[in-house]
Every structure is written in structure tokens, then in C-alpha cells.
Amino acid sequence: MPDGQEITIETGKLAKQAHGSAVIRMGGTMLLATVVSNQDAMDGIDFLPLTVDYQEKYASTGKFPGGFFKREARPSENEILTARLVDRALRPLFPDDYHADTQVMISLISSDKEHLPDSLACLAASAAISVSNIPFNGPVSEVRVARINGRLEINPRYELLKNADIDLIVAASDDSIVMVEGEMQEVSEADMLEAIKTAHAAIKVQINALRELAAMIPAASPKRTYNHETHDPVLREKVNSFCYNKLLDVARSRTADKKLRSDNFKAIKEEFVASLSAEEAAAGKALIGRYFHDAEKKAVRQVMLTEKVRLDGRGMTDIRPIWCEVDYLPSAHGSAIFTRGETQSLTTVTLGTKMDEQKIDGAVLEGTNTFLLHYNFPSFSTGEARPNRGTSRREIGHGNLALRALKPLIPGGENNPYTIRVVSDILESNGSSSMATVCAGTLALMDAGVQIAKPVSGIAMGLITDDGSNYVVLSDILGDEDHLGDMDFKVTGTRDGITACQMDLKVHGLSYDIMLNALNQAKEGRLHILNEMAKVISQPREDYKPHAPRIVEIRIPKEFIGAVIGPGGKIIQEMQKETNTVIVIEEVNEQGVVQISSSNKENIDKALARIRAIASTPEIGEVYTGKVKSIVPFGAFIEVMPGKDGLLHISEVEWRRLENLDGIMKEGDIVTVKLIDIDKKTGKLKLSRKVLLPKPEPATN
């Protein structure tokens, strides 16, 4: 490693019945990766059924799993996100004609909580594949690159990341970037590119080590032979000759309507099938679909490359029409609709208290989240009918990207006492729905009155290239342009810099010049989208919605926390009931941080007064209104503050001499008194009522 840290790769000791296995170690962090791939493909499969799973064993950090069963169960969001990072790096490097079921499993088996496992997981997986005989166009590896105090670091220790303004995971082969994902604090395009180059240099060192390791393993070479595709050259030629020119015409038609364009392509295929005999059509059904897709892809790409015409007629840098609306849902704390072309997000913001925080209790990561973003992609958004089987990995990944985009601009500390939940429901989709989520999220946050530092927008960039010398970069890509293209590069940011990115490549050897071109083109698109959003709302509302909860946060001395809570929570529960508020108190940095929430300001003020009274120190000369707690022969004890009684001596009740307090006051009466002294030794309070009464004139003879 560049900073002298050592990574070791071990194989042949654990999991020897897997087709490939490896253990990666950095410091006290160790990962076991295995890969198994069937020899033959299932009938009718024309893609790679690859599964990548990542699991953090709680024993790796000496912890018990939470929950009733006390065992590792379904993967956490963090585990799913790590698995996706590995999947997206590996998948493009398997041969296109390899279709055997393949499973990669990565387990965190030891963790020192300093060296984060997500930056080592792909290296472990790639090592397991490299020492197997599974066909693979690798090796590939990933590293984390972070800029900390102005310096780029590779795989920095966990505690240093809180000071990073760039935090990227980069995957690459020795000659090409494959995947990039991460978050930034409004950095420039040039700075982001420099970080990627630094990461690539470190990855090349790891790839050389993987090649050396594979050369030492007899089972790694030669790779297995396979035949997962059977082709019919005559049928392929028939499809091309009948369909290709017609496909070119549809690609040139500049049809903005997704369904109409899809129907036009589909009609060509149906026309070709109709031209065949029933026997030919039935026998070649699977291959016809494959060859037609290849012809469609070639036609669309040719029109873009040679004629610079996109499917919907836009120029390469043009953004689809945008319309927005805020405050659409009257009962939500904040809401917005963002529509760009045929992609639409309805997003809501809900403001909650500290009790609504998300608790994180993983094997490695612990703590709480006060900013949540959830992305939902129902099947009706693409006009399909699919069973709803819960949140998909894709939904978790897209939501995490949007969260990273917005998180740097969310106010913190005393400027934001709320737990914030943003929910994006995609109602229509034709490309860039995660970027629509970023834009709708910004609008909804501003509508809710959350004082975000700046608006954020996002755009998805595409690429069509032949050999790298002839290429076009596409702004705001359609779903078809993503599917048929060579790159999906999502970039989010403000007017002043990038906040998050996610890039997946399907080609090898992408130059840094093309990447910089895409970043600069993305900036232009991002600014255009921000201008469109500003036409609806340009800055956060000055106040929250009337029905949104109000939260007031105060700090009290640590020693008063117990007094506010009371024995068994009695005091705080009574206050919440009597003032109709929610009160949360915790110790932070030797202070008690108290949050009081209610949709009624008067209720908050009542609770505030009660808490301040408890947490205040009585001062000589101050006037207090309190309740008579008890009557004694020599006076009365008055509760001037919750839990603080003072003695009102009988001589201090009135100016006239009293023998007792019969008829003057009784228990439960409310009286106003003045604190006239505090005993220095005992701390007892001495009160007077008479000093607040007019002094009678002396009697005259």
C-alpha cells in the first residue's frame, strides 16, 4: 500500500471444496471469499446468473447479533450496498457467452474496526476467481480513495474518514476504470478525476499481486472450456438483412414517446417472424430474440455515432423537458413532484424527533442516522405487472446514492434538531429515476422548511463508442440509451461542486479525457436543471408547515438530568402529559441535551418553563410563585422550583405578628415569595412574603 500498510492474500487453507477461495487480511480485518460456478448453463439462459453476497459475522468484532434469534439473518442495507459494489465490478468482466450459475460469497471473519471491509471485498472476490478455473477477463480490484486534509489517501483508517471531503470507492482492471461510487463535499470535476487516477494506480499494484498469485496455483490454469451458446449464422443473417434498415429508420424517427418507439421496434420483429414458416419461427424463437436485440443495439448506436441523432430527437447535450411542483400533498411536512421527460418522482419529507432516529447495530458500524432517504420503484412506473417482494437491492442502492447527494447540504447540530425522512416514489420511469429523486428531494426539503445550504440536482450521463476514438457523450440518458450504451455515469451536485457520483462502465479502456468530457458536460446539465428547479422554489421556506412538529433544543447542566427525569421517569412523564409534548433528554459532552417537540408553541413554552425551573439555581433577590407543601408551627415550606423547597418563617409571612397560620394559608395554596437568603453551610432557602407587601405606616398617638 502507498502508506506502508500491508495487505496479505492467502489461498489453499480454507474452503478448499469451493472452486476458488481466498482470505484477505489488512491489519486485524480479514475477509473470506469463495466462488462456485456450475459447469453447464441452464436451458434457455442467455445471460450470466451471477449472485454476489456479502455478510459481516458478528463474531468478527466479538458481538452478539441483536433481535430474538441472536443469529445473522437477512443482510443489512450496508451489507447489500457492499455486495453491489463487488457485483458491479465483477459482472462486466465475465465473458459475454458464459451463462453458468455463479455465486460469489464474501464473509467478514475478523475486524479491527479500523480497516473498513468494503474497500477489500472486491479484492477478496477477485482473488477467489483468479485462483479458480472459472473464465474471467480480470483480475479486477477496488480501493477506497479519500482526500483528508488536502491529501489523497488509499484505504484510510475509519476514524480519519470523518475529515474527508472526497470519499470514493473505485474499481478497475489494469487498463480501465470499471466502477466509481462515492460522496464529496462540493468538489471540482478536476479534483474528482485526480482522485480516480490515484485509486487506479493503487489498484494496478493489487492486480499485479493477483496475477502472481494465480501463476502459483496449478488449478487456476488453464481456464475451463465451455459452450453455453449455440448459434445459427444463417438465421442471424436473415434477421440482419430483413430488420436492420428498418431499425435504422425507427432509430432516426426522433420519437419521444417511449411506448410508441418500443411498439415500432416490436412491429419490425413481428413482421420478420411473420415472414418465416411456423416451423422456422418455433425452432428459432430464442435465437431470433437474441439476434434482433443485437441488430437493434447496432442500429441505435450507429445512428448516434454517425448521424448524431438520439432516439427521442434531442441533441447530445439536451435535457428533456422539466416540470416541478411543491406543496402538492397538504398533509405532508414537505412534498414535491419532479418530472423530466417520462421519469417522475413524487417525494415527501417527514420531520421527526430524536425518538425517530434509525439505530445502526452492525458488526462493524454502530450509531444512529438522523437523515434517511428511501427510494421506491413500483412496477407500474414502467407499465409492468410484477409481484411486490419487498425492497430490492436496486432500490436500496439508488436510495443510498440520492442520500449521499443530499446529505452534505443538510444542516447539522443546533441548526437542525429533526430526524428527517425523505421518501421518493417513482411514478414513471424512463431513465435517471435516482437523479429525479435527488431533484425532487431537494424541492421537498425546501418546501418543508429544512434550511439546506444549497439546492442539489443530478443528471445521468451515457456514452456510445466504437473503439474509443469515435464516441458521443449523452446528457440525461433514456432507459434505452442506458441499456444499449456503454456507460451510466450519474453525477449530483450544487452550483459549486459535486456531492456524489455513481459510474458503471461496459467497455474497456475508457480514457480519462472522455471521463473529463462527461463530467464537464454533466456540470452544464446540472446547472440547467437547477435553473428549472429555481423557477418553482429557489430557497427553503422561512418556517415549517403549521402542522409540522416544532422542536426546541436546550442544554442543561449534567447534574440536573436526573432531576428532570425524576425517579422512574415520573417527572418527565408528568411534564409530557400535562404539556402534551414529547421530551427527549440525553447526555452529550458533559451536558444534558433536551429536545421538546409539539405542533403547539404554547405547549413547548410550558414544558420549557418547567425544565428551566428544575435546572435553574435559585438566586437571592428573585421572586418565585410556588405551592405550599406543608405547614409547621414556625412557618411553611414553599416549593419555589420543582424539587426545591424553602422556609417561609412565620415572622416573614406578614408585617404583623402571627401566632400561627390558621386562616392565612394552607397546604396547596399558591403564594408569591422572595428569596432573601441561602444558608452557606446547608444550602437551605430563606423566603419572605412580607417584603412583597406594603409596609404599614407606624401608628400615631
C-alpha positions in Angstrom: 0.0 0.0 0.0 1.2 3.6 -0.7 1.4 4.5 3.1 3.2 1.3 4.0 0.2 -0.7 5.2 0.3 -4.3 4.2 -2.4 -6.5 2.6 -1.9 -10.2 2.5 -3.7 -12.7 0.2 -3.9 -16.4 1.3 -5.4 -19.4 -0.6 -5.4 -23.2 -0.2 -6.1 -23.2 3.6 -9.8 -22.5 3.9 -12.9 -23.6 1.9 -11.0 -25.9 -0.4 -14.1 -27.5 -1.9 -15.2 -24.2 -3.4 -14.0 -23.7 -7.0 -11.9 -20.8 -5.7 -11.3 -19.3 -2.3 -9.1 -16.6 -0.7 -8.5 -14.8 2.6 -7.6 -11.1 2.5 -6.0 -9.5 5.6 -5.3 -5.9 6.4 -4.4 -5.2 10.0 -6.9 -7.1 12.1 -9.5 -7.2 9.4 -9.9 -10.4 7.4 -12.4 -11.5 4.7 -13.0 -14.9 3.3 -14.2 -15.0 -0.3 -15.4 -18.1 -2.2 -16.7 -18.6 -5.7 -18.5 -21.6 -7.2 -19.7 -21.8 -10.8 -21.7 -24.6 -12.4 -20.0 -26.4 -15.3 -23.1 -26.1 -17.6 -25.7 -23.4 -18.2 -29.4 -24.0 -17.7 -31.5 -24.3 -20.9 -32.8 -21.1 -22.3 -30.5 -18.8 -20.3 -28.7 -16.2 -22.4 -27.2 -14.1 -19.6 -24.9 -14.6 -16.6 -26.8 -15.7 -13.5 -24.3 -14.1 -11.1 -25.1 -13.8 -7.3 -22.8 -11.8 -5.0 -23.4 -11.9 -1.3 -21.5 -10.2 1.5 -22.0 -10.9 5.2 -20.5 -9.5 8.3 -20.1 -12.1 11.0 -20.8 -10.6 14.4 -18.2 -12.8 16.0 -15.7 -10.8 13.8 -16.0 -8.0 16.3 -16.8 -10.0 19.4 -20.5 -9.1 19.4 -23.9 -10.9 19.6 -26.4 -10.2 16.9 -29.4 -8.2 18.0 -33.0 -9.5 17.8 -34.8 -12.5 19.2 -33.0 -15.3 17.3 -29.5 -14.0 18.0 -28.0 -15.1 14.7 -27.1 -13.5 11.4 -30.2 -13.1 9.4 -31.1 -11.2 6.2 -28.5 -8.8 5.0 -28.4 -5.2 6.3 -28.5 -2.3 4.0 -24.8 -1.8 4.5 -24.1 -5.4 3.5 -26.3 -5.1 0.4 -24.5 -1.9 -0.6 -21.1 -3.6 -0.3 -22.3 -6.6 -2.3 -23.5 -4.3 -5.0 -20.1 -2.6 -5.2 -18.5 -6.0 -5.8 -21.2 -7.2 -8.2 -20.9 -4.1 -10.4 -17.1 -4.5 -10.6 -17.2 -8.3 -11.4 -20.2 -8.6 -13.8 -18.8 -6.8 -16.8 -15.6 -8.9 -16.8 -17.1 -12.3 -17.3 -17.2 -13.5 -20.9 -20.4 -12.4 -22.7 -21.1 -16.1 -23.7 -20.6 -17.5 -20.2 -24.1 -18.3 -18.7 -23.4 -20.8 -15.9 -24.9 -20.1 -12.4 -22.1 -18.4 -10.5 -22.1 -17.5 -6.8 -19.6 -15.3 -5.0 -19.8 -15.2 -1.2 -17.7 -12.8 0.9 -17.7 -13.0 4.7 -16.1 -10.6 7.2 -14.5 -13.1 9.6 -12.4 -10.6 11.7 -12.5 -6.9 12.1 -10.3 -4.4 13.9 -12.9 -1.6 13.2 -10.0 0.4 11.7 -9.6 -1.1 8.2 -13.1 -1.0 6.6 -14.0 -4.2 4.8 -16.0 -2.7 1.9 -12.7 -1.5 0.3 -11.3 -5.0 0.5 -14.3 -7.1 -0.5 -13.8 -6.9 -4.3 -10.1 -7.7 -3.9 -11.1 -10.8 -2.0 -13.7 -11.9 -4.6 -11.3 -11.3 -7.5 -8.6 -13.3 -5.7 -11.0 -16.2 -5.3 -11.9 -16.1 -9.0 -8.3 -15.7 -10.1 -7.2 -18.9 -8.3 -10.1 -20.8 -9.9 -10.5 -22.2 -13.4 -13.6 -20.0 -14.0 -13.4 -17.9 -17.2 -12.9 -14.3 -16.3 -11.4 -11.3 -18.1 -9.8 -9.9 -14.9 -8.3 -9.6 -12.5 -10.2 -6.6 -11.1 -9.9 -4.8 -7.7 -11.3 -2.0 -5.7 -9.9 0.6 -3.3 -11.2 3.5 -1.3 -9.7 6.8 -2.1 -10.3 9.7 0.3 -9.0 13.3 0.4 -8.2 14.1 4.1 -6.8 17.5 4.9 -6.0 18.1 1.3 -4.1 14.8 0.8 -5.4 11.7 -1.1 -5.2 8.5 0.9 -5.8 4.9 -0.2 -7.9 2.8 2.2 -7.6 5.2 5.1 -8.4 4.1 8.7 -12.1 4.6 9.7 -11.6 7.4 12.2 -9.9 9.6 9.5 -12.9 9.5 7.1 -14.9 12.0 9.2 -12.4 14.6 8.0 -12.6 13.6 4.3 -14.1 15.9 1.6 -13.8 13.1 -1.0 -14.7 9.5 -0.3 -14.8 7.2 -3.3 -14.8 3.5 -4.0 -13.1 2.9 -7.3 -13.0 -0.5 -9.2 -10.7 -1.1 -12.1 -8.8 -3.6 -14.2 -5.2 -2.8 -15.1 -6.3 -0.8 -18.2 -9.7 0.5 -17.4 -12.0 2.0 -14.7 -15.0 -0.2 -14.2 -17.0 1.4 -11.4 -16.9 4.5 -9.3 -19.2 5.4 -6.4 -19.0 7.8 -3.5 -19.7 11.2 -2.0 -17.9 14.5 -1.9 -18.2 18.0 -0.3 -18.8 20.1 -3.4 -15.5 19.3 -5.2 -14.5 20.2 -8.7 -14.5 17.8 -11.7 -10.7 18.0 -11.9 -10.3 17.1 -8.2 -12.6 14.1 -8.6 -10.7 12.9 -11.7 -7.4 13.2 -9.8 -8.8 11.0 -7.0 -9.8 8.3 -9.5 -6.4 8.3 -11.1 -4.8 7.9 -7.7 -7.1 5.0 -6.9 -6.2 3.4 -10.3 -2.5 3.5 -9.6 -3.1 1.6 -6.3 -5.4 -0.9 -8.0 -2.7 -1.8 -10.5 -0.4 -2.9 -7.7 -3.1 -5.2 -6.4 -3.8 -6.7 -9.8 -0.1 -7.5 -10.3 -0.2 -9.3 -7.0 -3.3 -11.3 -8.1 -1.6 -12.3 -11.3 1.4 -13.5 -9.4 -0.8 -15.5 -7.0 -2.7 -17.1 -9.9 0.5 -18.1 -11.6 1.4 -20.1 -8.4 -1.8 -22.1 -8.4 -1.9 -25.1 -10.8 -5.7 -25.3 -10.7 -6.0 -21.7 -12.0 -4.8 -22.5 -15.4 -6.0 -23.4 -17.9 -9.5 -22.0 -17.6 -12.3 -24.4 -18.1 -13.7 -24.9 -21.6 -17.4 -24.3 -22.1 -20.1 -24.0 -24.7 -23.1 -22.1 -23.4 -24.3 -20.7 -26.8 -25.3 -22.4 -30.0 -25.7 -20.1 -32.9 -27.3 -20.2 -36.4 -25.3 -18.0 -38.8 -28.0 -18.3 -41.5 -30.7 -17.1 -39.2 -28.6 -14.3 -37.9 -28.0 -13.1 -41.4 -31.8 -13.3 -42.2 -32.6 -11.2 -39.2 -30.0 -8.6 -40.1 -30.9 -8.3 -43.8 -34.7 -8.1 -43.1 -34.6 -5.9 -40.0 -31.5 -3.7 -39.9 -32.5 -0.9 -42.3 -36.0 -0.8 -40.8 -34.4 -0.5 -37.3 -32.3 2.4 -38.6 -35.4 4.2 -39.7 -37.0 3.9 -36.2 -33.8 5.0 -34.6 -33.9 8.1 -36.8 -37.5 8.8 -36.2 -37.0 11.1 -33.2 -39.9 9.5 -31.3 -40.1 11.0 -27.8 -42.8 8.6 -26.7 -41.2 5.5 -25.1 -44.2 3.2 -25.7 -44.6 4.3 -29.3 -40.9 3.8 -30.0 -41.0 0.4 -28.3 -44.1 -0.6 -30.3 -42.3 0.4 -33.6 -39.3 -1.7 -32.8 -41.6 -4.6 -31.8 -43.5 -4.4 -35.0 -40.4 -5.0 -37.0 -39.6 -8.2 -35.1 -43.2 -9.4 -35.5 -43.1 -8.6 -39.2 -39.9 -10.7 -39.5 -41.4 -13.6 -37.6 -44.5 -13.5 -39.8 -42.2 -13.8 -42.9 -41.0 -17.2 -41.6 -42.8 -20.5 -41.7 -44.4 -21.7 -38.5 -41.7 -24.4 -38.1 -38.8 -21.9 -38.6 -40.4 -19.4 -36.2 -40.9 -22.0 -33.5 -37.4 -23.6 -33.9 -35.6 -20.2 -33.8 -37.7 -18.4 -31.3 -34.9 -17.9 -28.7 -32.2 -17.0 -31.2 -34.5 -14.6 -33.1 -34.9 -12.5 -29.9 -31.1 -12.5 -29.4 -30.2 -11.6 -32.9 -33.0 -8.9 -33.1 -31.7 -7.3 -29.9 -28.1 -7.3 -31.3 -29.4 -5.7 -34.6 -31.4 -3.1 -32.7 -28.4 -2.2 -30.5 -26.1 -1.8 -33.5 -28.7 0.3 -35.4 -29.3 2.7 -32.5 -25.6 3.1 -31.8 -24.7 3.7 -35.5 -27.3 6.5 -35.8 -26.0 8.2 -32.7 -22.3 7.8 -33.7 -22.6 8.7 -37.4 -25.6 10.9 -37.6 -25.6 12.4 -34.0 -29.3 11.7 -33.7 -30.7 10.4 -30.4 -33.8 8.2 -30.1 -36.1 11.0 -29.0 -34.6 13.6 -31.3 -32.6 15.5 -28.7 -29.1 16.8 -29.2 -26.3 15.1 -27.3 -26.3 17.7 -24.5 -30.0 18.5 -24.4 -32.1 17.8 -21.3 -35.6 16.5 -21.5 -38.5 19.0 -20.6 -38.8 19.5 -16.9 -41.8 20.5 -14.8 -41.9 20.7 -11.0 -44.4 21.4 -8.2 -44.1 21.8 -4.5 -46.6 21.6 -1.6 -48.6 19.0 -3.6 -49.6 17.0 -0.6 -51.4 19.2 2.0 -50.8 16.9 5.0 -47.2 16.1 4.4 -44.5 18.1 6.1 -43.0 18.8 2.7 -43.7 17.4 -0.8 -42.6 17.8 -4.4 -43.1 16.4 -7.9 -40.2 16.4 -10.2 -40.8 15.3 -13.8 -38.2 15.1 -16.5 -39.4 13.6 -19.8 -41.1 10.3 -18.9 -39.4 10.0 -15.5 -41.3 11.3 -12.5 -40.8 11.3 -8.7 -43.3 12.1 -6.0 -41.2 12.8 -2.9 -42.2 13.6 0.7 -40.4 14.9 3.7 -41.3 13.9 7.2 -39.8 15.7 10.3 -39.4 13.6 13.4 -37.8 13.7 16.8 -34.8 12.0 18.3 -37.0 9.1 19.1 -37.4 8.5 15.3 -33.6 8.1 14.7 -32.5 4.9 12.9 -30.4 2.7 15.1 -27.4 1.1 13.5 -26.1 -2.0 15.2 -23.9 -3.9 12.7 -20.9 -6.0 13.3 -18.6 -3.1 12.4 -20.7 0.1 12.2 -22.7 1.4 15.2 -24.6 4.6 15.9 -27.7 6.4 14.7 -28.9 8.0 11.5 -30.9 11.3 11.6 -31.2 11.7 7.8 -33.0 8.8 6.0 -33.8 8.6 2.3 -35.9 5.7 0.9 -36.5 5.1 -2.9 -39.4 3.0 -4.1 -39.7 1.7 -7.7 -43.1 0.1 -8.2 -43.6 -2.0 -11.4 -46.4 0.3 -12.7 -43.8 3.0 -13.2 -42.7 1.1 -16.3 -46.1 -0.2 -17.3 -45.3 -3.7 -16.0 -47.1 -6.1 -13.6 -44.7 -7.7 -11.2 -45.2 -9.2 -7.7 -44.0 -7.0 -4.9 -41.4 -9.0 -2.9 -40.1 -6.2 -0.7 -37.4 -3.7 -1.2 -35.0 -4.7 -3.9 -31.2 -4.3 -3.9 -31.5 -1.8 -6.7 -33.9 0.3 -4.7 -31.5 0.3 -1.7 -28.6 1.3 -4.0 -30.5 4.1 -5.7 -31.7 5.4 -2.4 -28.2 5.4 -1.0 -26.9 7.4 -3.9 -29.6 10.0 -3.5 -28.9 10.2 0.2 -25.2 10.7 -0.4 -26.1 13.5 -2.8 -28.2 15.5 -0.4 -26.5 14.6 3.0 -23.7 17.2 2.7 -26.2 20.0 2.5 -28.4 19.0 5.4 -27.9 21.4 8.4 -26.5 19.8 11.5 -26.3 20.4 15.2 -28.5 23.0 16.7 -29.5 24.2 13.2 -31.4 21.0 12.7 -32.9 19.2 15.7 -35.0 17.0 13.5 -34.7 13.4 12.3 -35.6 13.8 8.6 -37.0 11.1 6.4 -37.2 11.6 2.6 -39.3 9.1 0.5 -39.2 9.1 -3.3 -41.9 7.1 -5.0 -41.1 6.7 -8.7 -44.4 7.1 -10.6 -42.9 7.0 -14.1 -39.5 5.8 -15.3 -37.6 6.2 -18.5 -34.1 6.6 -17.2 -32.4 8.6 -14.4 -35.0 7.9 -11.7 -32.4 8.1 -9.0 -31.4 11.6 -10.3 -35.1 12.6 -10.3 -35.1 11.6 -6.7 -32.2 13.9 -5.9 -34.0 16.8 -7.6 -37.4 16.1 -6.0 -35.7 15.5 -2.6 -34.2 19.0 -2.8 -37.5 20.6 -3.7 -39.4 18.7 -0.9 -36.8 19.6 1.7 -37.0 23.3 0.8 -40.8 23.0 0.8 -40.7 21.6 4.3 -38.6 24.5 5.6 -35.4 22.5 6.1 -32.6 25.0 5.8 -30.4 23.1 3.3 -27.2 25.0 2.5 -27.8 24.9 -1.3 -30.1 23.2 -3.8 -28.8 19.9 -5.4 -29.6 18.4 -8.7 -28.5 15.2 -10.5 -28.0 14.0 -14.1 -27.2 10.6 -15.7 -24.6 10.7 -18.5 -24.2 8.0 -21.2 -21.6 7.0 -23.7 -21.7 5.4 -27.2 -18.3 4.5 -28.6 -16.8 2.1 -31.2 -13.1 1.7 -30.4 -12.7 4.8 -28.2 -11.7 7.2 -31.0 -15.2 7.7 -32.2 -17.7 8.4 -29.4 -20.5 10.6 -28.2 -21.4 11.6 -24.6 -25.1 11.8 -23.9 -26.7 14.0 -21.3 -29.8 12.9 -19.4 -30.0 9.4 -20.8 -33.1 7.4 -21.6 -33.7 3.9 -20.3 -32.9 2.5 -23.8 -29.7 4.6 -24.0 -28.6 3.2 -20.7 -29.5 -0.4 -21.8 -27.9 -0.1 -25.3 -25.0 2.2 -24.3 -21.5 1.8 -22.8 -21.8 3.9 -19.7 -24.1 5.0 -16.9 -22.5 7.9 -15.1 -24.7 9.6 -12.5 -23.4 12.9 -11.1 -25.0 15.1 -8.5 -24.0 18.5 -7.1 -24.7 22.1 -6.4 -23.7 25.1 -8.5 -20.3 25.0 -6.7 -19.3 21.3 -7.0 -20.0 17.6 -7.0 -21.6 15.9 -4.0 -22.0 12.3 -5.2 -21.4 10.1 -8.2 -22.0 6.6 -9.4 -20.4 5.3 -12.6 -20.7 1.9 -14.3 -18.9 1.0 -17.5 -19.5 -1.7 -20.0 -16.4 -1.1 -22.2 -12.7 -1.4 -21.5 -10.1 1.2 -21.9 -12.1 4.4 -21.3 -9.7 7.3 -21.4 -9.6 10.0 -18.8 -10.2 12.6 -21.5 -13.6 11.0 -22.2 -14.4 10.9 -18.5 -13.5 14.6 -18.0 -15.6 15.4 -21.1 -18.5 13.6 -19.5 -18.0 15.4 -16.1 -17.9 18.8 -17.7 -21.0 18.0 -19.8 -22.7 16.8 -16.7 -22.0 20.1 -15.0 -23.7 22.1 -17.7 -26.7 19.8 -17.4 -26.7 20.0 -13.7 -26.8 23.8 -13.8 -29.6 23.8 -16.3 -31.7 21.6 -14.1 -31.0 23.8 -11.1 -32.3 26.8 -13.0 -35.5 24.9 -13.9 -36.0 23.9 -10.2 -35.4 27.5 -9.1 -38.5 28.6 -11.1 -40.6 26.8 -8.6 -38.7 27.3 -5.3 -35.2 28.7 -5.0 -34.6 28.6 -1.3 -36.0 26.9 1.8 -39.2 28.3 3.3 -38.6 30.6 6.2 -40.7 28.4 8.5 -42.0 24.9 8.8 -45.6 24.0 7.8 -48.2 24.8 10.6 -48.9 21.1 11.1 -45.2 20.1 11.3 -43.8 19.4 14.8 -41.8 22.1 16.4 -38.7 21.1 18.2 -36.8 23.3 20.7 -33.5 22.2 22.0 -31.9 23.4 25.2 -28.8 22.4 27.2 -28.8 22.0 30.9 -26.0 21.2 33.4 -25.3 17.5 33.6 -26.2 17.3 37.3 -29.8 18.3 36.6 -30.6 15.4 34.2 -31.8 13.1 37.0 -34.0 15.9 38.4 -35.7 16.5 35.0 -36.3 12.7 34.6 -37.3 12.1 38.2 -37.5 8.7 40.0 -38.5 6.1 37.5 -39.2 8.8 34.9 -42.0 10.3 37.0 -41.2 13.9 36.5 -40.6 13.8 32.7 -43.7 11.7 32.1 -45.9 14.1 34.1 -44.5 17.0 32.1 -45.2 15.3 28.8 -48.8 14.5 29.9 -49.5 18.0 31.3 -48.0 19.9 28.4 -48.9 17.5 25.6 -45.3 17.4 24.3 -42.6 14.8 23.6 -39.4 15.4 25.7 -36.2 13.6 25.0 -33.1 14.0 27.1 -29.6 12.6 26.8 -26.1 13.3 28.0 -23.7 14.7 25.4 -20.3 16.1 26.1 -20.9 16.5 29.9 -24.2 18.3 29.2 -27.8 17.4 29.2 -29.3 18.0 25.7 -33.1 18.3 26.0 -35.4 18.3 22.9 -39.0 19.3 23.3 -41.4 18.7 20.4 -45.0 19.6 19.8 -47.1 21.2 17.0 -48.3 23.8 19.5 -45.8 26.5 20.6 -47.7 27.3 23.8 -47.2 23.7 24.9 -43.5 23.9 24.2 -43.2 27.1 26.2 -44.9 25.5 29.2 -42.5 22.5 29.1 -39.5 24.8 28.7 -40.5 26.8 31.7 -40.9 23.6 33.8 -37.5 22.3 32.7 -35.7 25.6 33.2 -37.2 25.8 36.7 -35.9 22.4 37.6 -32.4 23.0 36.1 -32.1 26.5 37.5 -30.2 27.5 40.6 -32.3 29.8 43.0 -30.9 33.3 43.2 -31.1 35.7 46.2 -33.5 38.6 45.4 -35.5 36.7 42.8 -39.3 36.4 43.3 -40.9 33.0 42.9 -44.5 31.7 42.8 -44.8 28.4 44.5 -47.0 25.9 46.2 -47.4 25.5 50.0 -46.0 22.0 50.6 -46.5 21.8 54.4 -47.5 23.9 57.4 -45.4 23.8 60.5 -45.6 25.7 63.8 -42.8 28.0 62.8 -44.0 28.7 59.3 -44.5 27.0 55.9 -42.4 25.2 53.4 -42.9 26.5 49.9 -41.8 24.7 46.7 -40.3 27.5 44.7 -38.9 25.2 42.0 -39.6 21.6 41.2 -37.9 19.6 43.9 -36.7 22.8 45.7 -38.4 23.9 48.9 -37.7 27.0 51.0 -38.8 28.0 54.5 -41.2 30.9 54.9 -40.8 31.6 58.6 -43.9 32.7 60.4 -42.2 36.1 61.0 -41.8 36.6 57.3 -45.5 36.0 56.3 -46.9 39.4 57.2 -45.7 42.6 58.8 -48.0 41.9 61.8 -47.1 39.4 64.4 -48.7 36.0 63.9 -49.1 33.1 66.4 -49.9 30.6 63.7 -51.0 30.4 60.0 -54.6 29.4 60.6 -56.8 31.3 58.2 -53.7 32.8 56.4 -52.6 29.9 54.2 -52.9 26.1 53.9 -51.3 23.3 52.1 -51.8 23.5 48.3 -52.1 27.3 48.3 -50.1 29.2 45.6 -48.1 32.1 47.1 -45.6 34.6 45.8 -42.4 34.9 47.8 -38.9 36.4 47.6 -35.7 34.5 48.2 -33.9 36.6 50.8 -31.0 34.3 51.8 -29.3 30.9 51.2 -27.6 29.3 54.2 -24.0 28.9 53.1 -23.5 25.7 55.1 -26.7 23.8 54.5 -28.0 25.5 51.3 -31.4 26.0 52.8 -33.5 28.7 51.3 -35.0 31.5 53.4 -38.1 33.1 52.0 -40.1 36.2 52.7 -43.7 37.1 51.8 -44.0 40.3 53.8 -41.3 42.1 51.8 -43.6 42.0 48.8 -46.5 43.5 50.8 -46.9 47.2 51.5 -45.3 48.1 54.9 -48.0 49.5 57.2 -47.5 53.1 58.4 -46.4 53.4 62.1 -49.3 54.1 64.5 -49.6 57.7 65.7 -50.9 58.8 69.1 
